[in-house]
Amino acid sequence: MPNAEAPLLFAPVTSSFKTAGALWALGRRLQIYEVEMGQTGALASSDCQCQWDLSRFGTTAALTGSAVVTNLLDPADAATSALFINNASAEPTYTTAGAGLSLKSWAINQRGFNRWRALDDGDNIIVPTTNGMGIGIRTLSSGFTASAVGNVSFIER
């Protein structure tokens, strides 16, 4: 049961949702237990917010971006079978409301950061091994245009 982490990245932030990280399972289901997110780079001259969103997607057909090898938190673990992409240049197909759209949503000041952590194993966000289904962490801002960064931590079961 590998325990791993992958980096979120999207640059530049725009006024429509863009995926900073997309994670999907191959072979074993995933349990996301922590997401850290924030902004880096030149600040906007006026105080502004970034909206972050964690949503399910149903297909990776359109998804393109930078493939990232996940970091094992215990180097003795076997490599994960999960796939992860950050800095998406084309978006996956996100599901509809009631089926996993906006499972979590945060508004963060351009100078701030946020950390979401499951309180216990029952609160983890599950990513099933269903073909092409996964979790995307997206951001948008009407005033901040530098980089969105963070990490997503998960266990593969």
HUKAWO-V477023 format. One record per residue. N is the residue number from 1. PHI is phi in whole degrees, -180 to 180 (none if undefined). OMEGA is omega in whole degrees, -180 to 180 (none if undefined). Layout:
[[N,PHI,OMEGA] [N,PHI,OMEGA]]
This chain:
[[1,none,-180] [2,-65,175] [3,-114,-170] [4,-140,179] [5,-142,179] [6,-135,-176] [7,-85,172] [8,-87,176] [9,-159,166] [10,-149,179] [11,-147,-10] [12,-85,175] [13,-67,-180] [14,-124,-178] [15,-86,172] [16,-123,-178] [17,-59,175] [18,-131,-176] [19,-79,176] [20,-89,178] [21,-167,178] [22,-131,-175] [23,-129,174] [24,-142,-172] [25,-95,172] [26,-132,176] [27,95,-180] [28,-136,179] [29,-74,-177] [30,-114,174] [31,-124,177] [32,-82,-178] [33,-120,179] [34,-156,173] [35,-135,176] [36,-116,-178] [37,-146,179] [38,-169,-177] [39,-128,178] [40,-143,179] [41,110,-178] [42,-65,180] [43,-78,174] [44,-69,-178] [45,-69,175] [46,-111,-178] [47,-62,-179] [48,-144,-177] [49,-115,168] [50,-117,176] [51,-101,178] [52,-111,-175] [53,-145,175] [54,-115,-175] [55,-136,173] [56,-83,169] [57,-123,-174] [58,-102,179] [59,-153,178] [60,-100,-173] [61,-53,-177] [62,-91,-173] [63,-69,171] [64,-136,-180] [65,170,-179] [66,-93,176] [67,-68,-177] [68,-125,172] [69,-82,-179] [70,-70,179] [71,-92,176] [72,-75,177] [73,-79,172] [74,-120,-176] [75,-63,178] [76,-83,178] [77,-71,172] [78,-73,179] [79,-61,178] [80,-75,174] [81,-96,-180] [82,-66,175] [83,-110,-178] [84,-140,176] [85,-130,171] [86,-123,180] [87,51,-175] [88,-61,174] [89,-102,171] [90,-141,-171] [91,-86,171] [92,-74,177] [93,-90,-179] [94,-78,-178] [95,-75,-178] [96,-94,177] [97,-57,-178] [98,89,180] [99,-118,176] [100,122,176] [101,-77,180] [102,57,174] [103,-60,176] [104,-136,179] [105,-147,-178] [106,-136,170] [107,-110,-175] [108,-128,174] [109,-61,-178] [110,-57,179] [111,-95,-173] [112,-107,176] [113,-148,178] [114,-142,176] [115,-133,173] [116,-104,179] [117,-139,176] [118,-63,-179] [119,-69,175] [120,-154,-176] [121,-58,180] [122,-71,-179] [123,-99,180] [124,-61,174] [125,-91,-175] [126,-91,172] [127,-113,-178] [128,-73,179] [129,-86,177] [130,-58,-175] [131,-53,175] [132,81,-179] [133,-86,-180] [134,-160,-180] [135,-122,174] [136,-118,176] [137,-114,-171] [138,-119,176] [139,-145,173] [140,-152,174] [141,-162,177] [142,-88,-177] [143,-125,-178] [144,-99,-176] [145,-125,179] [146,-83,-172] [147,-106,172] [148,-102,-177] [149,-138,176] [150,164,-180] [151,-145,170] [152,-125,-179] [153,-113,-176] [154,-151,175] [155,-117,177] [156,-100,-177] [157,-115,none]]
